[in-house]
Amino acid sequence: MVDILFATNRILASANPLSPFGERDVAAGEALYCGLATVESIDVNASSSGRITNIDKLVQGNFQQDQHLARIYSSPNDILVFVHGAANSFTDSITRAAYNQTWLAASGLANSTFDVIAFSWPACSYTMANIPGDYFDYISDQHAAAKSAAQFGSFLNQMAALRAAVDQLGTKRINLLCHSMGNYMLAGAVRTFLAMANTTDKIFDEVILAAADETATTFAAPNDDRLSQLWKVGREITVYHSRNDVAMQLSHLVNRDYRLGYDGPPNQADTQFFSPAVYEFVDCSGIRDYIGSGIDRTHQYYRQSPTVRGDIVQSLAGFTPTRPKYDPETNLYYLY
């Protein structure tokens, strides 16, 4: 059993107490729904496992000190903020957060058990089975991610306040794991968050950008846009990409540009621009040890490849990952 704190800008649209939030539509205003979900029946070897058995402490607004954050303060665990990608219902996003918490803890590595806070934005649930039909779902998700940026910026402000609560939080690490189109939303939120932030302190110790469905040139965006200022939000930034990611290949066609999750940024070899003290780029193209089947696994390698999972957990736990190869000419690490 895993408890997941969550915030969502989905609309409360269903009478089902275990799946009350809708798809596609973004709630008006900055107010979020925050709550606690309990997930059971998680199998670390079955990436689609997990079922929500309870949703509790649901409020509209911010996380509450007594109902939500007290459990974070009293826990011995570090904190992981998880942002899902496209094609996720509310239920998908929460069970996926619980699955991630489970495989991280199962590594047995010190400091690998995290209290997870999930942000669920209103993507819709679909699979890459009917590519022409899924095109419209993809575009819908992209619009939802863009419209969610301001509310995610507000959520980041809550995480900044959590970081600032040093008397309660102590020396705990706070990390961010952002997958797929969640990175597109993140890129739209960074400048909004920095404009409203009351501190220049970084929120996150480690930022993981996995299979990022965001333009490859995002770190060099002009006017402090997109992810060009992400270094002000996280101390270390690790980008995982794969040229075998089918979703990134399709996204390239739809968006008519190269994606960060396909081959990293075009200037990643420039260590003056990308300080090795902050940025690491990890090539997962040769990974073959997937759990499960289907083309979707090539996009979910961050959680469906034991090799990639082993690398990610080391970074999140504060260790320096051991990798097979580093090419100084391209400033690129390889996991194969």
Secondary structure as UniProt FT lines:
FT   STRAND          2..8
FT   STRAND          10..12
FT   TURN            17..18
FT   STRAND          21..26
FT   STRAND          32..40
FT   TURN            44..45
FT   TURN            47..48
FT   STRAND          51..61
FT   HELIX           65..69
FT   HELIX           70..74
FT   STRAND          78..83
FT   HELIX           90..106
FT   TURN            110..111
FT   STRAND          114..120
FT   TURN            128..129
FT   HELIX           131..147
FT   HELIX           149..164
FT   HELIX           166..169
FT   TURN            170..171
FT   STRAND          174..179
FT   TURN            180..181
FT   HELIX           182..196
FT   STRAND          204..210
FT   TURN            216..217
FT   HELIX           218..220
FT   TURN            223..224
FT   TURN            226..229
FT   HELIX           230..232
FT   STRAND          234..241
FT   TURN            243..244
FT   HELIX           246..255
FT   HELIX           260..263
FT   TURN            266..269
FT   TURN            271..273
FT   TURN            276..278
FT   STRAND          279..283
FT   TURN            285..286
FT   HELIX           295..298
FT   HELIX           301..304
FT   HELIX           306..316
FT   TURN            317..318
FT   STRAND          325..327
FT   TURN            328..331
FT   STRAND          332..334
//
